[in-house]
Structures are given as C-alpha cells and as structure tokens.
Amino acid sequence: MELRAVLLQPMSEECPYINGLTFVSESMIIPELEPRQLDAVLSMGFRHFGEVFFRPICRDCRQCIPIRVPVQRFEMSRSVRRLFNRASHLTVSLEKPVPSEEAFALYTKHKERFDQLPREDYDQYLRSFYYPFTFNRALYIRDREQNNRLVAVSHLDVTDRIMSAIYCYFDEEYSRFSPGKLAVYKEIELARQMGLQFLYLGYYVPGNRHMNYKIRFK
C-alpha cells in the first residue's frame, strides 16, 4: 500500500515540556498505515495520537530526544526484579484496546496532575488512543486483590518488529508500585518474548521532571 499523508501547516504553541518555550511541530494526517510503514515513520522521529503524526522542529531548541530501547540487549537490574516482586499482585495483559468509562476516568484523573494541559473530552480521547490501526494495542495493569481494579493503561503500537509506547496513565494511589516504570519494564519483557527489536519510548526532554525516568533506559 502506498503511503498517503496530508501535510499540515507547522504549528506553534506553548511548549508542553519546558515552561517559557515555544513548541514548533510539523504534522501530517495518515489515515491508513501498514505496520512496516509505521516502522519507517517512527524511525524518522515522528510520534502520533490517532491518525495525526508529528515531530518537533523547534529552531532554538533540540531537547526532544527520541528514545528507543534495543530490547534483546536490555538487562533487567536487581531493582527491577524487586519491583516485579513488590507488584506481584498486579496482573499485566497486552490486548486490543476497548474503550471503557473506567479507563477514561483513570485518564482524566491522571491528566489533572498536569495543570498546563487542557481537559480533553471523551471523543478526543477516542480519536487519540482508539483509532482503528491494525497494530493498535494496550497494556493493562490490574489489581487482582481489588476485584481487578484498573491501575494503569499504556497505549501502544505493536508490529512484528517494534513496540512503541504512545501514552501511559495510572492511578496515583498505586504510586508505591511505580506503575509507569512497571509498564515500561513489562513492555520490554513482552517485546523480548515476542522477538521484537525495539521499544520506542517517545521523547526524553532533559529538565522535564515527568520524563526523568526515561534516562534509565539506554
């Protein structure tokens, strides 16, 4: 299938990562995409929400660093094993994502932590994370001791070569189990078992405290 993209005008907005800076991005709409084409687009530094793909082109700032982990070479440390043991009551599953009020409520509560980000409605949430690409997946973390209470959701793209993390949101009441980090380590574990090459983790931005955890993934 030929890749067909609609190029959009570059956009300037308040930087969502570093206060006081302007974020400039180039964007395109790709309504249909094969898995091998996704690999190529991601390798050029693009990220996406739904059918909208974007990458930063800020002239005076080069702090958005695309991160990808070679999962077959990644070594789990002892601290990761301790985290797995501490969170042994949490179940992890990789599934085709299905919208639910429970997941949206968790997402909304998570977004409220970031005062600079606008509140999204349910339709926008669906467009961002449930666009019907064939490679659309989600990692669900649930607490089996609390009637399978939803703890975290990590939206992903998965092909026969790569896994790409789009966005993760979680219940802060479970912060002692580091659900965000747990999701990434479980994604690495699953990607390795599936024989994939890379896990894409989006951008690392030095100075943004919400992204500090990414520095540990070489």
N, C-alpha and C positions, 0 to 999 in steps of 0.2 A: 504494500500500500504506500502510495506517495504521501509524504508528509505535507500537510496543508496547514499553514498557520496564517492568522490575521495579525499583522503587526500593529501595535498601538503606539500612540504618541508617548514619548518619555514623560514620566510623572515625577513631580517634586512634592514632597510632603515633609512634615516634621519627622525626624529620624525616630523610629520606634526602639532603637537600640542604645543611642547615646544622646543625652539631653543637650539641646542647644545646637545640634547639627541638622542639616537638611539631607534627606534621603532621596536620591535620584535613581530611578529604575527604568529599564527597558522591559517591555512586556509584550506578550503575544497570546492569542487565544488559539488553542489547538483542540478542536472538538473531538478528533479521533486520533488515537495513537497506539501503535503496536509496541509490545514490550521491548523489542530491540531498538526502536526509535526512542523510547524513554531513556534507555541506557545512554544514547548519544546526547540527548538534550541535557541530562544530568551532568554528564562529563564536561559540558561547557559552562557549568556553574549555575544553571537555572534551578529554581525551586518552583513549586506550584501549589495552588489551592484550587481544587477543581480543575477546570479547563484553562485557567489563567496561569501562565508560566512567566516568571520574572527573574531578573538578576540585577544587582546594584551596578550603576555606572557613575558613581559619585566622583567628581574630578579631584577634589581636595582630600579625599579620604579613601584609604584602601584597607579598612579594618574588618570588613566582612570576609572571613577566610572560609572557603568551602572545606568541609571535613568529610573524609571517607576513611573507613577502617578496613584494612585487609583482614577479614575475619579468620581466615585459615591460619594466620600467623599471630593473632592476638592471644596473649596469655592471661588467663584469669588469675588474679592475685589471691593471697590468703584472705584479704579483707572482703573480696567478692564472695568467696566461699562462706565467710561468716555472715554476710548479708543474706545469702541464699538460705542459710540455716535459720537466721532470725525471722525470715519471712516465709518459712516453710508452710505456714497455714494459708498462704495466698496462692491461689491457682492461676496459671497462665495459659492462655489459649490464643492461637492465631486463627482468625476467622474472616469470612466475607462480612464486611460491616453491615449491620442492620440498624437503622435509626431507632432511637427509643427516648422516651421522656427522661428516663434515668440518666442516660449518657448526656443529654443536653443540659440537664440540671447540674450535673457534675462539671460540664464545660463552662457553664455560666458562672458558677461559683468560683471556678479556677480563674477565669478572666477578671473577676472583680479584684484580684490581687494586684492587677496592673492598672493603676488609675489613669494612665495616659492612653489606654486603648478604649475605643468606643464599644458600647454594648452591641452585640450582633443579635439579629432576630433569628428565628428558627429556620426560615427559608435560606438565609445566608449561610447558616451552619450546614444545612444540607448541601448547598452548592459547593461549599469548601471541602467537605470530607466524604460525601457520598456520591460524587459524580461517577457515572457508570463505566469507568475504565475497567477492562478485564483484570488488571493487575492490582486493583484496589483491595487492600486488606486492613485489618485492625488487630492489634494485640490487646486482649482484655485481661485485666488482673482483678480477681475477685477474692473475697474473704469467705472461705467455706465454713468458718466458725460463726459467721454472722449472716446465715441464710444467703450465701453467695452475693453479699453486698458488693456493688461495683466500686472498686478502689481506684482504678486508673484505666485510661484508654490511650493507646498510641496508634495514630493513623499512619498507615504505611503503603508504599508501593512495593510489590514483590514480583520479580521476573525470574527466569531460570539462571540469571547471572548475578543480580544485585537485589538488595533490600534498601529501601530509602525511607527514613523516618520523616514524616511530614509535620506532625504536631502531637504533643502528649499533654494530657491534662489529668489531674489526680486530686484525690481527697486529702486536704491538709491534715485531717485528723490522723492520717497514717504516715505523717512525715518521719516518724521514728524508724520506719521501714524503708525510707528513701525510695518511694515508688517510681520517681522519674529515672533515677540511676538503675533501679531494678529492671525497669522496662528495657533500657538500653542493653544491659548485660544479657538479659534473656533474648533480645533480638540478635545479639552476636552469637549466642549459643544456638539459637534456631537456624540462623543463616549458615553457620558452620555445619550443622547436621544436614542441611539441605544442599550442601555442596556449593554454596554461593561464593562469590569472590569478595564483594564489598558490601559494607553497610554505610550508606550516606547519612550524615547527621546534620545536614544543613550548615548554617554558618556559625563559626566561632567569632565573637567580637570581643577583643580584649577590653577590659574596663566595664563590661556589662555583667553585673553580678549574677544574673539569671543564667548566664552561659558559662560561668566558671567551671562547671562540672565537665565540660567538653574537653578541657585541657588534658584530662587523664586518658583520653582516647587517642593514641598516637596512630 
